[in-house]
Amino acid sequence: MVGPDRPPARITWVSVRRRVTQFTSGGRWTEQLSPPIRHNLRCFWLDGVLVSASDAIIASYVTLYVLALGASATQIGAMSALANLAAALLVLPGARLVDRWGRRKPVVLLGGKGVAKSTLFLLALVPFALSGQAAVYAAIGLSVIRVAFTYLGMPAWTSLSADIVPLSWRGRYFSARNIAMGVANMLTTYTAGQLITIIGGLSGYQIALTMAGVLGIGSFITYAHIHEPPAPVSPKPARRRVNLIELLAHARSLPGFLAFAVTAALLNFSLSLASPFFNVHLANNLGASAGIVGTLTVLSSLAALPGQRLFGSLVDRWGAYRVRVLTNFIVPIMPWLWILARSPWHTGPAQILGGFMWAGYNLANFNLLLEFTPEDQRTHYTALYQIALTLSTAGGAALGGVIAEHWSYSAIFFLSGAGRLIAGLLFIWLVRRPAEHATHTNTPTPTPTSSTT
């Protein structure tokens, strides 16, 4: 409180700038770090916000856009399957580019920030040049290219992220960053949904995709300002090309990583059975407009905010493994709730539960990936992990498309939940806590004096 003899604190440009710097770095705790580390944390934070805003439009409306062009449920499933197959082909070359260039940031800028975001502008132009099935195939092709090049930069991005964010603060930093990303996701999803509904037709989707492309350019510029720390050097004297067979053979010496990757692949297969079709089901069967789809997505993003706050702290206190185990028992329920929905708003409980629990799952899973991958080979093992995920996603999406076309959406929602439950139980049975993480969590973690997040 301000006493009678104490004037209120003056708000100055310096104090405002300091607060903004603290907030965009992840919190006041970052003041104890060196200026180069704080600079990287700030750029990484801003990049995450811009990427989340761009990806919110992609995740919510690209499928509806392709559907509006005239695609069938089978084609929607095929689009997801082909995109993930192409991604599987480019993940390992992305890791090899890191070996060849000796740097990770250019690979990220080339893949997920460059080529991938550029396709959004071309996707928006498709109706001007093509129509009918030709437009559908062109949109599918561009979507495949976008996903594939995003995964080209994934191993480099994961490895560089581990070097940007200090280990002891990853839970709090990523939760704070994810909260900001969630707010950006909500605002962009709602705004784009309302624009699409008001403008109507394909024009609304074209404007939304152009917005996503512009936000992608912003993320390119922001990420380019990150100062890349030196990559961990392998103790092997000679660097040579690593192929998939050798990588798999070497991974056998890391049973924890293999069990983690296999159970994640099974979970991803189960997710992809249903994930391409939630919004299709909303639009086709439940009569939702793009604006309603956007509003429901905002509900999920709102629920993710307290999830990020809670699970970020739990990851630092309990460890990522325990948080991952906790979420295993909840994620199977969400697709089953969709079976009961008879109107778009009936999916609200599933959206809220999903937003909250996926916040914890994704935060814990990413931290586990960093812990299970050896530091000097992180790009290669991340590539192997992503290959497992993309191949399983491709298989699940293709199968889901066939089931949706010939049976029903309820069937794929039921099978998706059952597969998630099996994957979660196998994770508990096969995966053990990483020894490195057990050592880390047994060491007291410094507590920040205060936080702005």
C-alpha positions in Angstrom: 0.0 0.0 0.0 1.1 3.6 -0.6 1.5 5.4 2.7 0.6 9.1 3.3 4.2 10.2 3.0 5.1 8.0 0.1 4.1 9.2 -3.4 2.7 6.6 -5.9 5.3 5.0 -8.2 5.7 7.0 -11.4 5.0 5.2 -14.6 7.9 6.0 -17.0 8.9 4.8 -20.4 11.8 3.0 -18.9 9.6 1.2 -16.3 7.1 0.2 -19.0 9.9 -1.0 -21.3 11.4 -3.1 -18.5 8.0 -4.7 -17.7 7.5 -5.5 -21.3 11.0 -7.0 -21.6 10.4 -9.1 -18.5 7.0 -10.3 -19.8 8.3 -11.2 -23.2 11.3 -13.0 -21.7 9.2 -15.3 -19.6 9.1 -13.5 -16.3 11.1 -11.4 -13.8 13.3 -14.4 -13.0 15.1 -13.9 -16.3 16.8 -10.8 -14.9 19.4 -13.1 -13.3 20.4 -14.3 -16.7 22.9 -12.7 -19.1 21.7 -10.2 -21.8 22.3 -12.6 -24.7 20.2 -15.4 -23.1 17.4 -12.9 -22.3 17.5 -11.6 -25.9 17.1 -15.1 -27.2 14.2 -15.9 -24.8 12.5 -12.7 -25.8 12.8 -13.4 -29.6 11.7 -17.1 -29.0 8.7 -15.9 -27.1 7.6 -13.4 -29.8 8.2 -16.0 -32.5 5.9 -18.4 -30.6 3.1 -15.8 -30.4 3.3 -15.1 -34.2 3.5 -18.8 -35.1 0.6 -19.6 -32.9 -1.5 -16.9 -34.4 -0.7 -18.1 -37.9 -1.2 -21.8 -37.1 -4.5 -21.1 -35.4 -5.9 -20.1 -38.8 -4.3 -23.1 -40.5 -5.6 -25.6 -37.9 -9.1 -24.3 -37.7 -9.9 -23.3 -41.3 -7.7 -25.0 -43.9 -9.7 -28.2 -43.8 -12.9 -26.2 -44.1 -11.4 -24.3 -47.0 -10.5 -27.5 -48.9 -14.0 -28.8 -48.0 -15.5 -25.7 -49.5 -13.5 -26.2 -52.7 -15.4 -29.5 -53.1 -13.2 -32.2 -51.2 -14.8 -35.4 -49.8 -14.1 -36.9 -46.4 -11.7 -39.5 -48.1 -9.8 -36.6 -49.7 -9.5 -34.8 -46.4 -8.1 -38.0 -44.9 -5.8 -38.5 -47.8 -4.5 -34.8 -47.5 -3.5 -35.4 -43.9 -1.9 -38.8 -44.8 0.1 -37.5 -47.7 1.2 -34.5 -45.8 2.6 -36.7 -43.0 4.2 -39.1 -45.4 6.0 -36.2 -47.1 7.0 -34.9 -43.7 8.5 -38.3 -42.8 10.6 -38.1 -45.9 12.0 -34.6 -45.1 12.7 -35.0 -41.4 16.0 -36.8 -41.7 17.3 -34.6 -44.5 16.6 -31.7 -42.2 18.9 -33.3 -39.6 21.5 -33.9 -42.3 21.4 -30.2 -43.3 22.3 -29.3 -39.7 25.3 -31.7 -40.0 26.3 -30.2 -43.4 25.9 -26.5 -42.5 26.9 -26.8 -38.9 24.1 -24.5 -37.9 20.4 -25.0 -37.0 18.8 -21.6 -37.4 19.1 -21.5 -41.2 17.4 -24.9 -41.5 14.5 -23.6 -39.4 14.2 -20.5 -41.5 14.3 -22.4 -44.7 11.7 -25.0 -43.7 9.0 -24.0 -41.3 9.5 -20.3 -41.6 10.2 -19.9 -45.3 8.8 -22.4 -47.7 6.0 -23.6 -45.4 4.5 -20.2 -44.7 4.9 -19.0 -48.3 2.5 -21.8 -49.5 -0.3 -20.0 -47.6 -0.3 -17.2 -50.1 -0.4 -19.7 -53.0 -3.2 -21.6 -51.2 -5.2 -18.4 -51.1 -4.8 -17.8 -54.8 -6.0 -21.3 -55.9 -9.6 -20.3 -56.6 -8.4 -17.5 -59.0 -6.7 -20.0 -61.2 -8.5 -23.3 -60.8 -11.9 -24.7 -60.0 -13.6 -28.1 -59.3 -11.4 -31.1 -58.5 -8.4 -29.3 -60.0 -8.6 -26.7 -57.2 -9.0 -29.5 -54.6 -5.9 -31.3 -55.8 -3.9 -28.1 -55.9 -4.9 -27.2 -52.4 -4.1 -30.7 -51.2 -0.7 -30.5 -52.9 0.1 -27.1 -51.3 -1.0 -28.4 -47.9 1.3 -31.4 -48.3 4.3 -29.1 -49.2 3.5 -26.8 -46.2 3.5 -29.7 -43.7 6.6 -31.4 -45.2 8.8 -28.3 -45.0 7.6 -27.5 -41.5 9.0 -30.9 -40.5 12.2 -30.3 -42.5 13.1 -27.7 -39.8 11.7 -29.6 -36.8 14.9 -31.4 -35.7 16.9 -28.2 -35.9 14.1 -26.3 -34.1 13.9 -28.8 -31.2 17.7 -28.9 -30.7 18.0 -25.1 -30.8 15.1 -24.7 -28.4 16.9 -26.9 -25.8 19.9 -24.5 -26.0 17.8 -21.3 -25.9 15.9 -22.2 -22.7 17.8 -23.0 -19.4 17.0 -26.5 -18.2 16.0 -25.5 -14.7 13.3 -23.1 -16.0 11.9 -24.9 -19.0 8.6 -25.7 -17.3 7.9 -22.1 -16.2 9.2 -20.5 -19.4 7.3 -22.8 -21.8 4.2 -22.5 -19.8 4.4 -18.7 -19.9 5.2 -18.7 -23.6 2.4 -21.1 -24.2 -0.1 -18.9 -22.3 0.9 -16.0 -24.6 0.6 -18.3 -27.6 -2.8 -19.4 -26.4 -4.1 -15.8 -26.2 -2.8 -15.1 -29.7 -4.4 -18.3 -30.9 -7.8 -17.3 -29.4 -7.8 -13.8 -30.9 -6.7 -14.9 -34.3 -9.1 -17.9 -34.4 -12.1 -15.8 -33.4 -11.3 -12.9 -35.7 -10.6 -15.1 -38.7 -13.8 -17.1 -38.0 -15.9 -14.0 -37.9 -14.3 -12.6 -41.1 -15.0 -15.8 -42.9 -18.7 -15.8 -41.8 -19.3 -12.2 -42.6 -17.6 -12.2 -46.0 -18.9 -15.6 -46.9 -17.9 -18.0 -49.6 -14.3 -18.7 -50.6 -13.3 -15.1 -50.3 -13.4 -15.2 -46.5 -11.1 -18.2 -46.4 -8.7 -16.5 -48.8 -8.4 -13.4 -46.6 -7.9 -15.6 -43.5 -5.1 -17.6 -45.3 -3.4 -14.3 -46.4 -3.5 -13.2 -42.7 -1.8 -16.5 -41.7 0.9 -15.9 -44.3 1.6 -12.3 -43.1 1.9 -13.6 -39.5 4.2 -16.3 -40.8 6.5 -13.6 -42.3 6.6 -11.9 -38.9 7.7 -15.2 -37.3 10.4 -15.5 -39.9 11.8 -12.1 -39.1 11.6 -12.6 -35.3 13.3 -16.0 -35.4 16.0 -14.6 -37.6 17.0 -12.3 -34.7 17.8 -15.2 -32.4 21.6 -15.6 -31.7 22.3 -19.3 -32.2 24.4 -20.8 -29.4 27.1 -23.3 -30.6 25.7 -26.7 -31.3 26.9 -29.6 -29.0 29.9 -31.2 -30.7 29.8 -35.0 -31.0 32.9 -36.7 -29.5 33.4 -38.6 -32.8 36.3 -37.2 -34.7 34.8 -37.6 -38.2 31.4 -36.4 -39.2 29.7 -38.5 -41.8 26.2 -38.9 -43.2 23.9 -40.7 -40.9 21.2 -42.9 -42.5 18.0 -44.2 -41.0 19.2 -47.8 -40.7 22.2 -46.8 -38.7 20.2 -44.4 -36.5 17.7 -47.2 -35.7 20.5 -49.6 -34.8 22.1 -47.0 -32.5 18.7 -46.2 -31.0 18.5 -49.8 -29.7 21.1 -48.7 -27.0 18.5 -46.2 -25.7 15.5 -48.4 -24.7 13.9 -45.5 -22.9 13.9 -43.4 -26.1 12.5 -46.3 -28.2 9.7 -47.0 -25.8 8.9 -43.3 -25.6 8.8 -43.0 -29.5 6.7 -46.2 -30.0 4.0 -45.2 -27.5 3.9 -41.7 -28.9 3.5 -43.1 -32.4 0.6 -45.3 -31.3 -1.0 -42.3 -29.6 -0.5 -40.2 -32.7 -2.1 -42.9 -34.9 -5.2 -42.8 -32.6 -5.3 -39.0 -32.6 -5.1 -38.8 -36.4 -8.0 -41.2 -36.8 -10.3 -38.4 -35.7 -8.4 -35.1 -35.7 -8.8 -34.2 -39.4 -12.6 -34.7 -39.0 -13.7 -32.8 -35.9 -14.3 -29.5 -37.8 -15.7 -31.4 -40.8 -18.2 -33.1 -38.5 -19.0 -29.7 -37.0 -19.7 -28.1 -40.4 -21.3 -31.0 -42.3 -23.3 -32.8 -39.6 -23.9 -30.3 -36.8 -24.4 -27.3 -39.0 -21.7 -25.0 -37.5 -20.5 -21.9 -39.4 -16.9 -20.8 -39.5 -17.7 -18.3 -36.8 -19.1 -21.0 -34.5 -16.0 -23.2 -35.2 -13.8 -20.3 -34.3 -15.8 -19.6 -31.1 -15.5 -23.2 -30.0 -11.8 -23.2 -30.7 -11.5 -20.1 -28.5 -13.2 -22.1 -25.7 -10.4 -24.7 -26.0 -7.7 -22.0 -26.0 -9.2 -20.3 -22.9 -9.2 -23.6 -21.1 -5.5 -24.1 -22.0 -4.5 -20.9 -20.2 -4.9 -22.2 -16.6 -3.7 -25.5 -17.9 -0.4 -23.9 -19.0 -0.1 -22.2 -15.6 -0.8 -25.3 -13.6 1.1 -27.8 -15.6 4.1 -25.6 -16.1 4.6 -25.5 -12.3 3.9 -29.2 -12.0 6.5 -30.1 -14.6 9.2 -28.3 -12.6 8.0 -29.8 -9.3 6.9 -33.3 -10.2 8.8 -33.8 -13.4 7.5 -34.2 -17.0 7.1 -37.9 -16.6 4.5 -37.8 -13.9 2.6 -35.0 -15.6 2.5 -37.1 -18.8 1.2 -40.1 -16.8 -1.5 -38.0 -15.3 -2.8 -36.8 -18.7 -2.8 -40.4 -20.1 -6.0 -41.1 -18.3 -7.9 -38.0 -19.5 -7.1 -37.7 -23.2 -9.1 -40.8 -24.2 -12.3 -39.3 -22.9 -12.4 -36.3 -25.3 -13.3 -38.0 -28.6 -16.0 -40.0 -26.8 -17.7 -36.8 -25.7 -18.1 -35.9 -29.4 -20.2 -39.0 -30.0 -22.9 -37.5 -27.7 -23.0 -34.1 -29.4 -26.2 -33.2 -31.3 -25.4 -29.5 -31.9 -22.2 -27.6 -32.3 -22.4 -26.2 -28.7 -22.7 -29.8 -27.3 -19.0 -30.2 -28.1 -18.1 -27.4 -25.7 -17.3 -29.7 -22.7 -14.9 -31.7 -25.0 -13.3 -28.5 -26.2 -12.8 -27.2 -22.7 -11.4 -30.5 -21.3 -9.2 -30.9 -24.4 -7.7 -27.4 -24.1 -6.9 -27.9 -20.5 -5.4 -31.4 -20.7 -3.5 -31.0 -24.0 -1.7 -28.0 -22.4 -0.3 -30.4 -19.8 0.3 -33.2 -22.2 2.2 -31.2 -24.8 4.3 -29.4 -22.2 5.3 -32.6 -20.5 5.9 -34.5 -23.8 8.1 -31.8 -25.2 10.2 -31.8 -22.1 10.5 -35.6 -22.1 11.6 -35.5 -25.7 14.5 -33.2 -24.7 15.4 -35.5 -21.8 15.2 -38.8 -23.8 17.4 -37.5 -26.7 21.2 -37.4 -26.2 22.5 -33.9 -26.4 25.2 -34.4 -29.0 22.7 -36.3 -31.3 19.5 -34.5 -30.5 18.8 -33.4 -34.1 19.1 -37.0 -35.4 17.0 -38.5 -32.6 14.4 -35.8 -32.9 14.3 -36.7 -36.6 13.7 -40.3 -35.8 11.0 -39.4 -33.3 9.2 -37.2 -35.9 9.4 -39.9 -38.5 7.7 -42.3 -36.2 5.0 -39.7 -35.5 4.4 -38.6 -39.1 4.2 -42.2 -40.4 1.7 -43.1 -37.7 -0.3 -39.9 -38.3 -0.4 -40.7 -42.0 -1.7 -44.2 -41.4 -4.3 -43.0 -38.9 -5.6 -40.2 -41.1 -5.9 -42.4 -44.2 -7.8 -45.1 -42.2 -10.0 -42.4 -40.6 -10.9 -41.0 -44.0 -12.1 -44.4 -45.2 -14.0 -45.1 -41.9 -15.7 -41.7 -42.1 -16.7 -42.2 -45.7 -18.1 -45.7 -45.3 -19.2 -45.9 -41.7 -19.6 -42.8 -39.5 -17.8 -40.1 -37.6 -18.9 -41.7 -34.3 -17.0 -44.8 -35.3 -13.7 -42.9 -35.7 -14.3 -41.0 -32.5 -14.8 -44.2 -30.5 -11.8 -45.9 -32.0 -9.7 -42.8 -31.4 -10.5 -42.8 -27.7 -9.8 -46.5 -27.4 -6.4 -46.2 -29.1 -5.5 -43.3 -26.9 -6.2 -45.3 -23.8 -4.2 -48.3 -25.0 -1.2 -46.0 -25.8 -1.4 -44.3 -22.4 -1.4 -47.7 -20.6 1.6 -48.9 -22.7 3.4 -45.7 -21.8 3.0 -46.4 -18.1 4.1 -50.0 -18.6 7.1 -49.5 -20.9 8.5 -46.0 -20.3 10.5 -45.2 -17.3 11.6 -41.8 -16.0 14.8 -40.6 -17.6 17.8 -40.9 -15.2 18.9 -37.4 -16.1 15.6 -36.0 -15.2 15.4 -37.9 -11.9 18.8 -36.3 -11.0 17.5 -32.9 -12.0 14.3 -33.1 -10.0 16.1 -34.3 -6.9 18.1 -31.1 -6.9 16.2 -28.1 -5.4 15.1 -25.7 -8.2 15.7 -22.0 -7.5 12.5 -20.1 -6.8 12.1 -16.7 -8.6 11.5 -13.8 -6.3 8.4 -12.8 -8.4 6.9 -13.4 -11.7 4.9 -11.3 -14.2 3.3 -14.3 -15.9 
